[in-house]
Amino acid sequence: MATSLTSSWDHQYDYHSSANADTVCVSHLELNLEVDFSAKQLIGQVTLYFDLNKESSSQHGQLILDCRDLTLISVSDLQGQQLDFSLVDVGDILGQKLVIQINQSIRAVTVHYATSPHAQGLQWLTPEQTLGKQQPYLFSQSQPINARSWIPLQDTPKARVTFDATIKVNNGLRAVMSALNNPQMPKDGIFHFVMDKPIPTHLLALAVGDLAFEATGPRSGIYTEPAMLASAVKEFEDTEAMIEVAESLLGPYAWQRYDMIVLPPSFPFGGMENPMLAFMTPTLIAGDKSLVSTVAHELAHSWTGNLVSNATWRDLWLNEGFTTYFTNRIVEAVYGKEQADLEWVNEYTRLESEMQSVDLIDQTLPANVQTRDPNQAFNRFTYDKASMFVHELEQRFGRESFDAFLFQYVTHFAFKAITTEVFMAYMLQHVLPNCPDKLSEVELKEWVYGEGLPHWFVPPSSSSLDKVHLALMEIEHKKPAKMLNVSDWRVHHWQYFLNQLPQVISQEQLLDLDDTFLFSQSKNAEIVCDWFRVAIRNHYDPVLEPLSAFLISVGRAKFVKPLYSELLVAGYKQEVEQIYAKARAGYHPSLQVQLDKLLSW
């Protein structure tokens, strides 16, 4: 049942920021930081340049910034005059707000500070936690609200900023940022960066490590540890083709370069769309390009997410839904319709599974996280339900007309942050009147504000899965695994097979499947994770050893959180405590916080 368009929530208000960005808006950052691996700190200063909203002149006496666990040393204006400031605690999720007293003549302030060794937005790795085992490593993860743990700023996607940065590294390692990166190493260890296009603060990114570079095309390349470079370049060699397809749909690529950095396994996401330097997990390197849709996904964010952004974390679906759909279009153009359809069906399978365990109130496109941790917005509804909505728009309008809409939509909102309600107003004003027979206002509101899926929704399908359905029937009839015809299956067939297996399977069948297809030994992270979930719920204990090794070596939240949850539901509490005690130190701090709550650690 659809909810009303109006509610008690202020749709323009960012519940996850204390900043007064609507009255005093920071537009540019000037960073000057030194990386201290021994202390696990960034130490230095940031100068914030801001504009005043003339309509709110009575509220210009303060600049309010977000921060979390920062050591503040001093705050001054550009002439070095010290300014009064106070730090106010606003809770475990939001951290603190920094209130700086300003007057009408001040247009910039400089904050001298140091980060905490436990900053949620930074992960410091020992040499032993890297592939090369010789040098330490640092990387950030600012999304959703962790930029405030390494820079005092207005940490809201509503307030876009440009930035320039000077990063000093003392131990001969390379620093890279979400800006234009120079493959040449400076001799003095001082790196300079410029981002001249306004970006949301959650796209601020930094990494420092033993990094090599190789181009994958005229405007793309890979940074990663030397031992991983060749395999990463081979896996992602189609990047330029993806960029060309994306441009053909949504217009010229606005960010000059699309470089990627493949991070250590503790990176908590599949990818992060930081402009000019997308962050990638090494779990994508399967050796057969079967998981490179994540590369297409982060590239697609260059338009839907980085150009057109969500104004609050309630509106995340505007980023992730359009991007997940757009990813599918890139995959279709580069790898063919069969693979695109299989990935679309697997999206729906994931969504269908999550619908069974999530309260209806949380099954709308806008994420119901106003008073909760914004990390909870990253779910199958903001990604896959929203993608199903965009796919249906394409089906109703026709691909040619829908592509024209996409281009116009991105052009209209480029470099802006919008709410769900701004999107709805745009649809009602510019789209629905031109095609009243294609989509009604009632249907639009049901998709966006309704719980679950609309009653008329038809799930995606693929005839390529007929052979998987046959194998599943044979499994139900206890046919030996070696008798199944799986000779031409892709990774996506195997994912579908594992996700559609009966909830209850005998130990004999599980052993037969594992011995025949070597699931527990799979090097494909998607397959082995799906297999572990099947095994856990059926108490197939032979997986506990490889499962433990997997959870200790991989820190991607998509895999780690569901596996711990499955173990707890299945009654493996003692095993969870033992595994987590060994694995926790290798997880990103932001993931540690989430898992500590989940596991009551």
C-alpha positions in Angstrom: 0.0 0.0 0.0 1.4 3.4 -1.0 2.2 6.0 1.6 1.3 9.7 1.2 3.6 12.0 -0.6 3.5 14.3 2.4 4.7 13.2 5.8 6.0 14.5 9.1 9.6 14.4 7.7 11.2 17.6 6.3 12.3 16.2 3.0 14.9 19.0 2.5 16.6 18.4 5.9 19.7 16.2 6.2 19.2 14.3 9.4 22.7 13.0 9.3 24.5 16.4 9.4 24.7 19.2 11.9 26.1 21.6 9.4 24.3 24.9 8.6 25.0 24.4 4.9 21.8 26.2 3.9 22.9 29.5 5.4 26.7 29.3 5.3 27.8 27.0 2.5 31.4 25.7 2.2 32.3 25.6 -1.5 36.0 24.9 -1.5 38.5 23.0 0.7 42.3 23.5 0.8 43.9 20.5 2.5 47.4 20.3 3.8 48.1 17.0 5.6 51.0 14.8 6.6 50.6 11.1 6.8 52.0 9.6 10.0 52.0 5.8 9.8 53.7 5.3 13.1 50.9 7.3 14.9 48.2 6.3 12.5 47.2 9.9 12.1 46.7 12.6 9.5 48.0 15.8 10.9 47.7 19.3 9.4 45.0 21.8 8.4 42.1 22.5 6.2 41.0 25.9 5.0 37.3 26.1 4.2 36.0 28.8 1.9 32.3 29.5 2.2 29.5 31.6 0.8 26.7 33.3 2.8 23.0 32.9 1.9 21.8 36.5 1.7 18.3 35.4 2.6 19.5 34.2 5.9 21.7 37.1 7.0 20.6 36.9 10.6 22.1 33.4 10.9 25.6 34.3 9.7 27.3 34.4 13.1 28.3 30.8 13.1 29.9 28.3 10.8 28.8 24.8 11.9 30.8 21.8 10.7 30.6 18.0 11.2 33.4 16.1 12.7 34.0 12.8 14.6 36.9 12.0 17.0 39.2 14.8 15.7 41.8 16.5 17.9 41.2 20.2 17.2 44.3 22.4 17.7 43.2 25.8 16.6 40.8 27.7 14.4 41.7 31.0 12.7 40.7 33.3 9.8 43.0 33.8 6.8 44.9 36.6 8.6 45.8 34.2 11.4 43.3 35.7 13.9 42.2 33.1 16.3 38.4 32.4 16.3 36.3 31.1 19.1 34.9 27.6 18.7 33.1 24.9 20.6 32.7 21.2 20.1 29.3 19.7 20.9 28.6 15.9 21.0 25.7 14.9 18.9 25.7 11.1 19.4 27.6 7.9 18.4 26.4 8.0 14.8 26.8 11.7 14.0 29.8 12.4 16.1 30.3 16.0 17.1 29.5 19.4 15.6 32.2 22.1 15.5 30.6 25.6 16.0 32.9 28.4 14.9 32.1 32.0 15.6 32.4 34.2 12.5 31.3 37.7 11.4 30.1 39.2 8.1 33.6 39.9 6.9 35.0 36.4 7.2 34.7 34.1 4.1 37.2 31.4 5.1 38.5 29.6 8.2 41.5 27.4 8.8 41.2 24.5 11.2 44.4 22.8 12.5 43.7 19.3 13.6 44.8 15.6 13.8 42.7 12.5 13.2 42.2 9.7 15.6 44.0 6.4 15.1 40.5 4.9 15.2 38.9 7.2 12.7 36.0 5.4 11.1 36.8 6.8 7.7 40.4 5.6 7.6 42.0 2.2 7.7 45.6 1.8 8.6 47.1 -1.5 7.5 50.3 -3.1 8.7 52.7 -4.5 6.1 51.5 -8.0 7.0 47.9 -7.0 6.0 49.0 -6.1 2.4 49.8 -8.2 -0.5 53.5 -7.2 -0.7 54.0 -7.7 3.1 56.7 -4.9 3.1 55.0 -1.6 3.4 52.0 -0.2 5.4 48.9 1.1 3.6 46.2 3.7 4.3 42.9 4.2 2.6 39.8 6.2 3.3 36.1 5.4 3.0 34.0 8.5 3.4 30.6 7.3 2.3 28.1 7.7 3.9 29.2 10.1 6.7 32.8 9.2 7.5 34.5 12.1 5.7 33.9 14.0 9.0 36.3 11.6 10.8 39.3 12.8 8.7 38.3 16.3 7.7 36.2 18.8 9.7 33.6 19.9 7.1 29.9 20.1 6.1 29.5 16.4 5.7 26.2 16.4 3.7 25.7 15.5 0.1 23.8 18.7 -0.3 27.0 20.8 0.0 29.2 20.2 -2.9 32.9 21.3 -2.8 35.9 21.6 -5.0 39.3 21.0 -3.4 43.0 21.1 -3.7 45.3 19.2 -1.5 48.9 18.8 -0.5 49.7 15.4 1.0 53.1 14.7 2.5 54.3 11.1 2.7 57.6 10.4 4.5 58.3 6.7 3.7 58.6 6.7 -0.1 55.0 5.5 -0.7 52.5 6.9 -3.3 49.5 9.0 -2.4 46.5 9.1 -4.6 43.1 11.0 -4.3 39.7 11.4 -5.9 41.3 14.0 -8.2 43.6 14.1 -11.1 46.5 11.8 -10.2 50.0 12.0 -11.7 51.6 8.5 -12.3 55.1 10.1 -11.8 56.4 9.9 -8.3 57.6 13.2 -6.7 61.1 12.9 -5.2 60.3 14.9 -2.1 57.2 12.8 -1.1 54.9 15.7 -1.5 51.8 15.1 -3.6 49.6 17.8 -5.1 46.0 17.3 -6.1 43.2 19.4 -7.7 39.5 18.6 -8.0 38.0 21.6 -9.9 34.5 20.2 -10.2 32.1 20.3 -7.1 31.6 16.9 -5.5 29.6 15.7 -2.5 31.9 15.3 0.5 31.3 11.5 0.6 33.4 11.3 -2.6 36.5 12.7 -0.9 39.1 9.9 -1.0 42.7 9.3 -0.1 44.9 6.2 -0.4 48.6 5.8 0.4 50.6 2.6 -0.3 53.2 0.8 -2.4 51.2 1.5 -5.6 52.2 0.8 -9.2 50.3 2.2 -12.3 49.4 0.8 -15.7 47.1 2.3 -18.3 44.1 0.4 -19.6 43.2 3.0 -22.2 43.8 6.7 -23.2 41.8 8.0 -20.2 41.8 5.0 -17.8 44.3 3.0 -15.7 44.9 0.9 -12.6 46.7 1.8 -9.4 47.4 -1.2 -7.1 50.2 -3.1 -5.4 52.8 -4.3 -7.9 52.0 -8.0 -7.4 48.4 -7.5 -8.3 48.8 -5.1 -11.3 49.0 -7.5 -14.2 45.9 -9.5 -13.2 43.9 -6.3 -12.4 44.8 -4.8 -15.8 43.8 -8.0 -17.6 40.5 -8.3 -15.7 39.5 -4.6 -16.3 40.9 -4.2 -19.9 37.4 -3.4 -21.2 37.1 -0.2 -19.2 37.5 2.1 -22.2 34.8 0.2 -24.1 32.5 0.7 -21.1 33.2 4.5 -21.0 32.3 4.8 -24.7 29.0 2.9 -24.2 28.2 5.1 -21.2 28.9 8.3 -23.1 26.6 7.1 -26.0 23.8 6.9 -23.5 24.3 9.8 -21.1 26.6 12.3 -22.8 30.3 13.1 -22.5 32.3 11.8 -19.5 32.7 14.9 -17.3 35.6 13.9 -15.1 38.6 13.8 -17.5 39.9 10.4 -16.4 38.4 7.2 -15.0 41.3 5.6 -13.1 40.8 2.8 -10.5 42.7 1.7 -7.5 42.4 -2.0 -6.5 42.7 -2.0 -2.7 43.6 -4.7 -0.2 40.8 -7.2 0.7 39.7 -5.3 3.8 38.1 -2.6 1.7 34.4 -2.9 2.8 32.7 -2.4 -0.5 32.7 -3.8 -4.0 33.5 -0.4 -5.3 33.3 3.2 -4.4 32.6 5.8 -7.2 35.2 8.4 -6.1 35.6 10.6 -9.2 38.8 10.2 -11.2 39.8 7.3 -8.9 37.2 4.7 -8.3 38.0 2.3 -5.4 37.7 -1.4 -6.1 37.8 -4.6 -4.1 40.2 -7.3 -5.2 37.4 -9.8 -4.8 36.3 -8.7 -8.4 39.4 -10.3 -9.9 38.0 -13.7 -10.7 40.2 -14.3 -13.8 37.3 -14.5 -16.2 35.7 -11.0 -16.2 32.6 -12.5 -14.6 32.4 -9.8 -11.9 33.4 -6.7 -13.8 29.9 -5.3 -13.7 31.0 -3.6 -10.6 33.5 -1.6 -12.7 30.6 -0.7 -14.9 28.5 0.2 -11.8 31.2 2.6 -10.4 31.6 4.1 -13.9 27.9 4.6 -14.2 28.0 6.6 -11.0 30.0 9.2 -12.9 26.7 10.4 -14.2 24.1 9.1 -11.7 25.6 9.8 -8.3 28.6 12.0 -9.0 26.8 14.4 -11.5 23.3 14.0 -10.1 23.5 13.2 -6.4 21.2 12.4 -3.5 20.5 15.3 -1.3 20.2 13.2 1.8 20.8 9.5 2.6 17.0 8.9 2.6 17.3 9.6 -1.2 20.1 7.1 -1.9 17.9 5.2 -4.4 18.3 8.1 -6.8 22.0 7.2 -7.0 22.0 3.5 -6.7 18.8 2.6 -8.6 19.6 4.5 -11.7 23.2 3.4 -11.5 22.3 -0.3 -11.1 20.0 0.0 -14.2 22.6 1.9 -16.1 25.2 -0.8 -15.2 23.0 -3.4 -16.8 22.9 -1.4 -20.1 26.7 -1.1 -20.2 27.0 -4.9 -19.5 24.5 -5.6 -22.3 26.5 -3.5 -24.8 29.9 -4.8 -23.9 29.2 -8.4 -23.0 25.9 -9.2 -24.6 22.2 -9.5 -23.7 22.5 -13.0 -22.1 24.9 -11.8 -19.4 22.8 -8.6 -18.8 19.6 -10.6 -18.4 21.2 -13.1 -16.1 22.5 -10.3 -13.9 19.1 -8.6 -13.9 17.4 -11.9 -12.8 20.1 -12.3 -10.0 19.3 -8.7 -8.9 15.6 -9.7 -8.6 16.5 -12.9 -6.7 18.5 -10.9 -4.2 15.6 -8.5 -3.8 13.1 -11.3 -3.4 15.1 -12.9 -0.6 15.5 -9.6 1.3 11.8 -8.8 1.0 11.1 -11.9 3.1 13.1 -10.7 6.1 12.6 -6.9 6.1 9.7 -5.0 7.6 7.3 -3.6 5.0 7.9 0.0 6.2 11.5 -0.4 5.0 10.6 -1.6 1.6 10.1 1.8 0.0 12.5 3.5 -2.4 13.3 6.3 0.0 15.3 4.8 2.8 13.6 5.1 6.2 16.9 6.0 8.0 16.2 9.6 9.2 16.8 8.6 12.8 19.1 5.6 12.1 22.6 4.9 10.9 22.7 5.9 7.2 24.6 2.7 6.5 21.3 1.0 6.7 20.2 2.8 3.5 22.5 0.5 1.5 20.1 -2.3 1.0 18.4 -4.2 -1.8 15.5 -1.7 -2.0 17.7 1.3 -2.8 19.6 -0.7 -5.3 17.5 -3.5 -6.8 13.9 -2.4 -6.2 14.9 1.0 -7.6 16.6 -0.7 -10.5 13.4 -2.7 -11.2 11.5 0.7 -11.2 13.9 2.2 -13.8 13.7 -1.0 -15.9 9.9 -0.7 -15.9 10.2 3.0 -17.0 12.2 1.8 -20.0 9.7 -0.9 -20.8 6.8 1.5 -20.7 8.4 4.4 -22.6 10.3 2.3 -25.0 14.1 2.3 -25.0 14.6 5.1 -27.5 12.3 7.5 -25.6 13.6 6.4 -22.3 17.2 7.0 -23.4 16.2 10.6 -24.3 14.7 11.0 -20.9 17.8 9.8 -19.2 20.0 12.2 -21.1 17.7 15.1 -20.4 17.4 14.2 -16.7 21.1 14.0 -16.1 21.7 17.2 -18.1 19.0 19.0 -16.1 20.3 18.1 -12.7 24.1 17.9 -13.4 26.2 19.0 -10.4 23.1 19.2 -8.2 21.9 17.2 -5.2 18.2 16.3 -5.3 15.6 14.8 -3.0 13.0 12.2 -3.9 10.4 15.0 -4.0 12.4 17.0 -6.5 12.6 13.9 -8.7 8.8 13.4 -8.3 8.1 17.1 -9.2 10.4 16.7 -12.3 8.5 13.6 -13.4 5.1 15.2 -12.9 6.0 18.4 -14.7 8.3 17.2 -17.5 7.7 13.6 -18.2 4.2 12.3 -17.4 2.3 15.1 -19.3 4.2 14.0 -22.5 3.2 10.3 -22.1 -0.1 10.1 -20.1 -0.9 6.7 -21.6 2.5 5.2 -20.5 2.6 5.9 -16.7 0.1 7.5 -14.3 0.8 9.6 -11.3 -0.8 6.9 -9.1 1.5 4.2 -10.5 4.6 6.5 -10.1 3.8 7.1 -6.4 3.1 3.4 -5.9 6.6 2.5 -7.2 8.4 5.2 -5.2 6.4 5.4 -1.9 4.7 2.0 -1.9 5.9 -0.9 0.2 7.2 -4.0 -1.6 6.7 -4.3 -5.3 3.6 -3.1 -7.2 1.0 -5.7 -7.7 1.4 -5.5 -11.5 5.1 -6.0 -11.5 6.4 -8.8 -13.7 9.8 -10.2 -12.6 12.6 -10.4 -15.1 13.4 -13.8 -16.7 15.9 -15.4 -19.0 15.6 -18.5 -21.1 19.3 -19.0 -20.4 18.2 -20.2 -17.0 16.1 -23.1 -18.3 19.0 -25.5 -17.9 19.5 -24.3 -14.3 15.8 -25.0 -13.5 16.2 -28.5 -15.0 19.3 -29.1 -12.7 17.3 -27.8 -9.7 14.5 -30.3 -10.4 17.0 -33.1 -10.7 18.5 -32.1 -7.3 15.1 -32.2 -5.7 14.8 -35.8 -7.1 18.1 -36.7 -5.5 20.0 -37.0 -8.8 23.8 -37.3 -8.2 25.6 -34.0 -8.8 28.0 -35.6 -11.4 25.0 -36.4 -13.5 24.0 -32.7 -13.9 24.8 -31.1 -17.2 26.6 -27.9 -16.3 29.2 -27.8 -19.1 28.3 -24.4 -20.5 27.3 -22.6 -17.3 28.5 -19.1 -16.5 29.2 -17.7 -13.1 25.7 -16.2 -13.1 24.1 -19.6 -13.7 25.9 -20.9 -10.7 24.8 -17.9 -8.6 21.2 -18.5 -9.5 21.5 -22.2 -8.9 22.9 -21.7 -5.4 20.3 -19.1 -4.5 17.4 -21.3 -5.7 18.5 -24.5 -3.9 15.9 -25.9 -1.5 16.1 -24.3 2.0 16.7 -27.8 3.5 19.2 -30.1 1.9 20.6 -33.4 3.3 24.2 -33.7 4.5 24.7 -36.4 1.8 23.6 -34.0 -1.0 25.7 -31.1 0.3 28.7 -33.4 0.5 28.0 -34.6 -3.1 27.6 -31.1 -4.4 30.8 -29.9 -2.7 32.9 -32.9 -3.8 31.7 -32.6 -7.4 31.8 -28.8 -7.9 34.4 -27.9 -5.2 32.3 -25.0 -4.0 34.1 -24.6 -0.7 37.4 -24.1 -2.6 36.0 -21.7 -5.2 38.2 -18.6 -5.8 35.1 -16.7 -7.0 34.0 -14.7 -3.9 30.3 -14.4 -5.1 30.0 -18.2 -5.6 31.8 -19.2 -2.4 29.7 -16.8 -0.3 26.4 -18.1 -1.8 27.6 -21.6 -1.1 28.6 -20.8 2.5 25.1 -19.5 3.2 23.5 -22.7 1.9 25.9 -24.8 3.9 25.5 -22.8 7.1 21.7 -22.9 7.2 21.9 -26.7 6.8 24.7 -27.2 9.4 27.1 -28.6 6.9 30.1 -28.3 9.2 32.9 -29.2 6.7 32.6 -25.5 5.5 33.5 -24.0 8.9 37.3 -24.1 8.2 37.2 -22.5 4.7 34.5 -20.2 5.9 36.6 -19.0 8.8 39.6 -18.5 6.4 37.3 -16.5 4.1 36.0 -14.2 6.9 39.5 -13.6 8.1 40.9 -12.7 4.7 38.1 -10.7 3.1 36.5 -7.5 4.5 33.8 -6.8 2.0 30.6 -6.0 3.9 28.4 -7.6 1.2 29.9 -11.0 2.1 30.9 -10.6 5.7 27.7 -9.2 7.3 25.3 -11.8 5.8 27.7 -14.7 6.7 27.9 -13.6 10.3 24.1 -13.2 10.4 23.6 -16.7 8.9 26.0 -18.2 11.5 24.1 -16.6 14.4 20.7 -17.6 13.1 22.0 -21.2 12.7 23.2 -21.2 16.3 27.0 -21.0 15.7 27.5 -18.4 18.4 30.7 -19.8 19.8 32.2 -20.2 16.3 31.2 -16.6 15.5 33.0 -15.3 18.6 36.2 -17.3 17.7 36.2 -16.2 14.1 35.5 -12.5 14.8 38.2 -12.4 17.5 40.7 -13.3 14.8 39.1 -11.3 11.9 38.1 -8.1 13.5 41.5 -6.3 13.3 41.5 -6.8 9.6 38.1 -5.1 9.0 37.6 -1.5 8.1 36.7 0.6 11.2 33.3 1.5 9.8 32.5 -2.2 9.3 33.8 -3.0 12.8 31.3 -0.6 14.2 28.4 -2.2 12.3 29.6 -5.8 13.2 30.2 -4.9 16.9 26.5 -4.0 17.1 25.3 -7.0 15.1 27.4 -9.5 17.2 26.9 -7.6 20.5 30.7 -7.5 20.7 
